[in-house]
């Protein structure tokens, strides 16, 4: 039986009661629905589940990494504009053919019509040609302007649909942020070690403060009356003596003094 199958057998509600991981995240993990979790949240939750249930979830982590690396690239739709342009072009051609036919019939009528005067027929024919050119140009300009308006309207409609989709996504999908907060329950001395640079800082505080959740830390404290919030999961301790912790892979673990020294290159602080 795999680790995921064991968790499915336990059920989302019992896992929530034991780990305090939000039930919606537990259900997403059991169903391999990763879209609502950042990488830090997912890795933190799976580390808690592996520790509390003594299971191996490396296959689930691999599925998450494969899912998060796949990009859904939506293609453009040039055929919409092409279809519109082709329609406008056909409309122009059709109208021009009709107009030319009317003008030809009109010209034949004027040429064959009996006249009471001996005035040459070249002048009416010239006027017909001038009027024909003018009408065709106006028709082209009118059709082109109509096509532009249709394209602009299409673009505005697509923009409105995109904006509405973005608004719906904001409403449906909650915004998740990573967080690593330390909340002393009374005045407390705290030593902090950055595991990347091994730079040490210390402070005395009774107020809550946050550390960068994307980094890894070692913590040593004068007493253990303290509460942590790690990516939506709260952990509370009540130890009278000195305590040590590590924050690695978005997961908080309590250490012994020797384990702390081993991670801190042999230094107890």
C-alpha positions in Angstrom: 0.0 0.0 0.0 1.4 3.4 -1.0 1.5 6.4 1.4 -1.3 8.1 -0.6 -3.5 5.0 -0.4 -3.0 4.9 3.3 -4.0 8.5 3.7 -7.1 7.9 1.5 -8.0 5.1 3.9 -7.8 7.4 6.9 -9.9 10.1 5.3 -9.6 13.9 5.0 -11.5 14.7 8.2 -9.4 12.6 10.5 -6.2 13.9 8.8 -7.4 17.5 9.4 -8.2 16.7 13.1 -4.7 15.3 13.7 -2.5 17.6 11.6 -4.6 20.8 11.6 -4.0 21.1 7.8 -7.1 22.8 6.3 -9.5 20.2 5.1 -9.7 21.7 1.6 -5.9 21.2 1.2 -6.1 17.6 2.5 -8.8 16.8 0.0 -6.7 18.4 -2.8 -3.7 16.3 -1.9 -5.8 13.1 -1.8 -7.3 13.9 -5.2 -4.0 15.2 -6.7 -5.6 18.6 -7.3 -2.6 20.9 -7.0 -3.8 24.2 -8.4 -4.7 25.8 -5.1 -1.3 25.2 -3.4 2.0 26.9 -3.9 5.1 24.7 -4.0 6.1 25.8 -0.4 2.6 24.9 1.0 2.5 21.5 -0.8 6.0 20.5 0.3 5.2 21.7 3.9 1.9 19.7 4.0 3.5 16.5 2.6 6.4 16.7 5.1 3.9 16.9 8.0 1.9 14.0 6.6 5.1 11.9 6.1 6.2 12.6 9.7 2.9 12.2 11.5 1.9 9.0 9.6 5.4 7.5 9.0 4.8 7.2 5.2 6.7 8.0 2.0 5.0 10.4 -0.4 7.9 10.8 -2.9 5.7 9.6 -5.8 3.1 12.3 -5.0 5.8 14.9 -4.8 7.0 13.9 -8.3 3.5 14.1 -9.6 3.2 17.7 -8.2 6.5 18.8 -9.8 5.4 17.4 -13.1 2.1 19.1 -12.9 3.6 22.5 -11.8 6.1 22.4 -14.7 3.4 22.0 -17.4 2.4 25.3 -18.9 -1.0 25.7 -20.5 -0.4 28.0 -23.4 -3.5 29.2 -25.1 -3.2 29.7 -28.8 -4.3 32.8 -30.6 -7.3 32.8 -32.9 -6.2 34.6 -36.1 -9.0 32.9 -38.1 -11.5 35.3 -36.5 -9.8 38.3 -38.1 -9.1 36.5 -41.3 -12.7 35.4 -41.6 -13.9 39.0 -41.0 -11.4 40.4 -43.6 -12.4 37.8 -46.1 -16.0 38.6 -45.6 -15.4 42.3 -46.0 -13.4 41.7 -49.2 -16.1 39.5 -50.7 -18.7 42.2 -49.8 -16.6 44.9 -51.5 -16.2 42.7 -54.6 -19.9 41.9 -54.8 -20.9 45.5 -54.4 -18.4 46.7 -57.0 -19.7 44.1 -59.5 -23.3 45.2 -59.0 -22.3 48.9 -59.3 -20.3 48.4 -62.4 -23.2 46.4 -64.0 -25.6 49.3 -63.2 -23.2 51.8 -64.6 -22.6 49.8 -67.8 -26.4 49.5 -68.4 -26.7 53.2 -67.7 -24.0 54.1 -70.1 -25.6 51.9 -72.9 -28.9 53.6 -72.3 -27.4 57.0 -72.6 -25.5 56.1 -75.7 -28.5 54.5 -77.4 -31.1 57.1 -76.3 -32.2 59.5 -79.1 -31.1 63.1 -78.5 -32.9 66.2 -79.8 -29.6 68.1 -80.1 -26.4 67.4 -82.0 -24.3 67.7 -78.8 -21.5 65.0 -78.6 -22.1 62.0 -76.4 -18.6 62.1 -75.0 -19.4 64.5 -72.2 -22.2 62.4 -70.6 -19.9 59.3 -70.9 -17.1 61.2 -69.2 -19.4 62.3 -66.4 -20.5 58.7 -65.9 -16.9 57.5 -65.6 -16.1 60.2 -63.1 -19.2 59.5 -61.0 -18.4 55.7 -61.2 -14.9 56.2 -59.9 -16.2 58.5 -57.1 -18.9 56.0 -56.0 -16.5 53.0 -56.1 -14.0 54.9 -53.9 -16.6 55.9 -51.4 -17.9 52.4 -51.3 -14.4 51.1 -50.6 -13.8 53.6 -47.9 -17.2 52.9 -46.3 -16.6 49.2 -46.3 -13.1 49.5 -44.9 -14.3 51.8 -42.1 -17.1 49.3 -41.4 -14.5 46.4 -41.3 -12.4 48.4 -38.8 -15.4 49.1 -36.6 -16.3 45.4 -36.6 -12.7 44.4 -35.7 -12.5 47.0 -32.9 -15.9 45.8 -31.6 -14.6 42.2 -31.7 -11.4 43.2 -29.8 -13.4 45.0 -27.2 -15.7 42.0 -26.7 -12.7 39.7 -26.3 -11.1 42.1 -23.8 -14.4 42.3 -21.8 -14.6 38.5 -21.8 -11.0 38.2 -20.6 -11.5 40.9 -17.9 -14.7 39.1 -16.7 -12.7 35.8 -16.6 -10.0 37.4 -14.5 -12.6 38.7 -12.1 -14.2 35.3 -11.8 -10.9 33.7 -11.1 -10.1 36.2 -8.4 -13.5 35.5 -6.7 -13.3 31.7 -7.0 -9.6 31.0 -6.3 -8.4 32.3 -2.9 -5.0 34.0 -2.7 -2.4 31.9 -0.8 0.7 33.3 0.7 3.6 31.5 2.4 4.2 32.4 6.0 6.6 31.6 8.9 5.6 33.5 12.0 7.0 33.2 15.6 4.7 34.3 18.4 6.3 34.2 22.0 3.7 33.9 24.8 6.0 35.9 27.0 9.3 37.8 26.9 11.7 35.5 25.1 15.4 35.4 24.0 15.7 33.9 20.5 18.8 33.0 18.6 18.4 32.8 14.8 20.7 31.1 12.3 20.4 31.5 8.5 21.2 28.0 7.2 22.4 29.4 3.8 25.0 31.8 5.2 25.1 30.6 8.9 24.8 34.2 9.9 23.6 34.5 13.5 21.2 37.1 14.9 19.5 37.3 18.3 16.6 39.2 19.8 14.5 39.5 23.0 10.9 40.0 22.3 7.4 39.2 23.5 5.8 40.2 20.1 5.1 38.1 17.0 7.5 38.4 14.1 8.0 36.7 10.7 10.9 35.1 9.0 11.3 34.6 5.3 9.4 31.4 4.5 11.4 30.7 1.4 14.7 30.4 3.4 15.8 27.8 5.9 16.4 28.6 9.6 17.7 27.2 12.9 16.1 28.6 16.1 17.3 28.4 19.8 15.1 29.8 22.5 15.4 30.5 26.2 12.1 28.7 26.9 9.5 27.0 24.9 6.4 29.0 25.6 5.9 29.9 22.0 3.5 29.4 19.0 4.4 29.1 15.3 2.3 29.6 12.2 3.8 27.7 9.2 2.0 28.2 5.9 -1.5 28.0 7.5 -0.7 25.4 10.1 -0.3 26.4 13.8 1.9 24.7 16.3 2.0 25.6 20.0 4.6 24.6 22.7 4.9 24.8 26.5 8.4 24.0 27.5 10.0 25.6 30.5 13.6 24.9 29.5 15.7 25.8 26.5 14.4 24.5 23.1 15.7 24.1 19.6 14.0 24.1 16.2 14.7 23.8 12.5 12.7 25.2 9.6 13.6 23.3 6.5 11.7 22.5 3.3 8.8 24.7 4.5 8.4 22.4 7.6 9.1 23.1 11.3 10.8 20.4 13.5 11.8 20.4 17.1 15.4 19.3 17.7 17.6 18.1 20.5 20.7 20.1 21.4 23.0 17.6 19.6 20.9 17.7 16.5 21.0 21.5 16.5 24.8 21.4 16.9 25.1 19.0 14.0 23.1 21.3 11.7 24.9 24.4 13.0 28.4 23.1 12.1 29.1 21.9 15.6 28.1 25.1 17.4 25.5 25.2 20.2 24.8 28.8 19.2 
